[in-house]
């Protein structure tokens, strides 16, 4: 059995917003409210997207006509999973129960033991 840090990505819709910064703050707040208090161990942050032209990273937010789509990263530790895939399924199931009807995608899985981490990227 191994321990994993699983990072998931979710798309979060924010309506009636005036700026990208407001959209990011509202998205993190709304997701946090849905996860707390039961899943207060899940780390929440805005994801990044690479520019297809220059490759530079920027906040994963698309805004049009007062509505924003925010890419949210959710990270949690999974203990005693049988494999990387099993750890990812546990994380998706645990977080998915609170974020019903929100698509979740596995971004990466990091194995850790004794404070040492081995990064394993998912495609």
N, C-alpha and C positions, 0 to 999 in steps of 0.2 A: 504494500500500500504506500502511496506517495501523497505528498501535499502539493497543491497547485495554487497559484494566483491566476485567476481567470479574468480576462477583460472582455466585456461585451459592449457592443455598440447598439444604441437605440435612436430612432428618429422621433423627435418630439415637436409637435405643432404648437405654435404660440400665435394667438390671434389678437388683433387690436393693439399692436405694439408700434412704437415710434422709432426705435433705434435698435441696432444690432446688439449693443451692450444690454439694453433692457430685455431683449429676447433671450439672451444667454442667462441673465439673472433669473428671469421668470421661469425658464425651463428647468434650471437647477433646483429652484425652490419648489416647483410643482412635483418634480420627480422625488425630491427629498421628502416631501409631505406624504407621498404615496408609499415610500419605503419605511418611514419611521412610524412607530418606535421599534417594530419587529426586526427590521433589517438595517439598523443604524450602523452596522459594520461595513456596509457597502460604500465604497468611495465613489463620488460623483464628480465629473468634470466635463467641460465642453471638449469635444474631439477636434482634431485638426485634419485638414484636407490639403493635398498638394496641388499646386497650380499646374494644369496640364502643359502650359507654355514654358514656364520658367522653372518649375519644380519647387518653388518656395512654399513653405507651409503657412496656412492661415486658418483662423477659427472656422469650424465647420458649421456655418450659418448661411442660409439662403433666405433673403427677405424680398418680398414683393407685395405691394399694395397693403401694407400694414399687417401682413401675415408672414411669420418666419418658420422655417424648418430648421431645427437645431439638432446637430449630431451630438449625442450624449454618450460618454464613456462611463461604464459601470464596472468597478473592479472589486472582486471579493476573493477571500481565501477559502479554499476547499481542502479539507483534511481527510486523509485516509481514502482517497479515490483509487480505483483499480488501474486506471490509465488516464492519459491526457483527455481522451474523448469522454470518459466517464466523469471526470472533473468538470468538463464543459457542460455536460448534460445536467449535472447537479446544479451548477450556477444558473443555467438558463431556466431550470425548473423553479428554483428558489426565488429568483428575481421575477420571473414571469408570472408567478402567482399574485404579486403585488401590482405589476404593470400589465394588467390584462389588455388584450388587443393591441399590444405594442410589439412590433417585430424586433427580435433580438438576434444579433449576429455575433459569433465568436470572432474577436479580433486577434487575440493571442492567448497562450497558456504558458505560464512560467512555473517550472517545478522548483520547489524550495525544500531544503531540509537543514536544520541547524543554523539558520540565518544565511545560508549560501543559496543563491538563486542561479538556475540554468535556464536561459531564455529559449523558448521554442515558439517561433512565429507560425501563425496559421495563414493559409491563403484563402 
